[in-house]
Structures are given as C-alpha cells and as structure tokens.
Amino acid sequence: MRNGHRADLIIIVDDDAAVRRSLTLLLAAYDWDVVSFASAGDLLSAGLPRDRRLCLVVDQEMPGMTGLDLLSALRTAGHRQPAILVTGLVDGRRRVEQVARGIPDTVFLHKPIDADQFVHCVQRCLSGAAGD
C-alpha cells in the first residue's frame, strides 16, 4: 500500500481520540507520516512546518474553535495548505459544507468517513488537486 512519500505530512485535528487514532492508523498503513492534535489551539500553538507538503484533516465540531474557524485563522496567517474538513453534524451541515466549499483547496467529508474516499481525498490534497 505504499502511496505516501516521507516528505508528506498529514495533520489531523479532532477532539475525539478514537477518530484521531483510527485515521492515524489508516494513513500510516499508506506510508504517510501523521501527527495529530486534540484541538485547534494545540495545532496553532505547535505551528505548521514549512518544509513539508501538508494535508490538514480537521473536524468541524470541536470545543473552543471550530474547524472552519481554524482554517480561516490559518488562511489569514498566510498558510495555504489543502484541507479536508470532516463533520458528523446533522443540523447545519449544508451551511458548513457551503462555507467549506468557499475556502480554496478544501474538501468536505461527512462522518462516518469512508476509508477509500478519505485516502483518495488525501492523495488529491497532496497532489494539489483538492479543489478540483
């Protein structure tokens, strides 16, 4: 399953430890380096590496700062890495999806996440085709 390239880094931001663990294991099986954070604040405190190709995987509904808020803050700070925004939210899903589609290089996925679709989205993000 070696699709990943060690120069690539997938960053997962999700407040659910089980989701972080399962996505990390899935992506590691494809030979990608993965790091995860339990909150948007944790990621912002750590900062984004500038020497690697990144794909952000961000949960929408997190305490403190939503996924959309995190992506907006990163874009405002000049970071343009592609992102996959995921949510299990039922109420307001259409609004979140519409806003996410307006953010360049952002893909929107619903939970539960289909593994094949998710891996395909990560590949597209890393190839620069996230918004296509």
N, C-alpha and C positions, 0 to 999 in steps of 0.2 A: 504494500500500500504506500510506498514511498512517493508521495506527491509533494511534500514540503521541501523547503530549502532552508538551511540553517540561518540564512540571512533574514528570513521572515520571522516575525513575531506576532502572535495573536494575543491580544489583551482582552480578557473577559472581566466585565464589571457587573456583578449580580449579587444582591444581598442574600440569596439562597445558596447556602453551602453545598447542597446536593446538586444544584444546577451547575455551579462552578466546577465541582469535581467531575461530573459526568461529561461536560463539554471539554474539560481539560483532557480527560482520558481519551475521548473520541479524537480530538485533534492531535494528541501525541501519537496515536496509532497511525496517523498520516505523516508522521515525522516532522511536525511543526513544533517550534518552541512556543510554549504557552506560559503566560503569567496571569494570575487572577487577583482581583481586588473585591472586597466586600461592599465597597461604597464608592460613589463618585469622588467624595472627599479624599479617600485613600489614594485613588489614582492621581488626583490633582496634586496631592502632597508629594507623591513619588516622582511625578513628571513623566513625560514621554521621551523615550530615547530618540535621538535624531539621526542615528547612524544605521538604522534598520528599516526595512519595509514593514509597515504595520497594518494590521486589520483590527479594528475595535469591535468587540461584541458587547453590547450594552443593553441591560434590562431597562425598560421604561419605568416601571413602578418600584422605586427604591426610597427608603426613608431619607429625608434631608434634601436630596437633589434628584430629580427625575432624569431618565436617560436623555430626553430632549434637552433639558437644561444643561446637562454635561456636554453634549455635542455642541450646543450653542456656545458654551463657555470656551471649549477647545477651538472652535472656528474663530471666535472673537480674538483669541490669543494667537491666531495665525497657524494653527495646526489644521492640516487638510487631509489627514489620513482617512481612508474609507472606513465605513462603519456599518455594522449590522445591528439594527435596533430590534429588540425582541420584547414581546409582551404577552401576558396571559389575560390582560384586561379585556373584559367584555363590554362594559359600559364605556363609551367614549372612544372605542377602538378606531372607528372611521376617522375621527378628528385627529387622533395621534398618527394614524397612517398617512393622512393627508399632509400634516405638518412634516413628517419624516420624509415624504417624497419631495418636499421642497428644499431639503438640505442636500447639497451636492454630495455625490459619492456615498449615499446612504441607502441601504436596503432594509426593508421592514419584513419581519417574520413573526408569525403567531406561535405561541406555545400551545400545546406541546410541539417541540421542534422535530421535524422530520430529519433524521441524520443525513440522508443523501442530499436533500435540498440544502441543508446547512453547510455541508462540506463544499458543495457546488458554489454557494454564495461566498464562502471564504476564498475559494480559488479565484472567483471573479474579482473580489476585492483586491486580492494581492496582484492580480494581473492588470489592475487599473480599469476594469470594466464594470465596476459596481453600479454605476448609474445608468448603464446601457439597457 
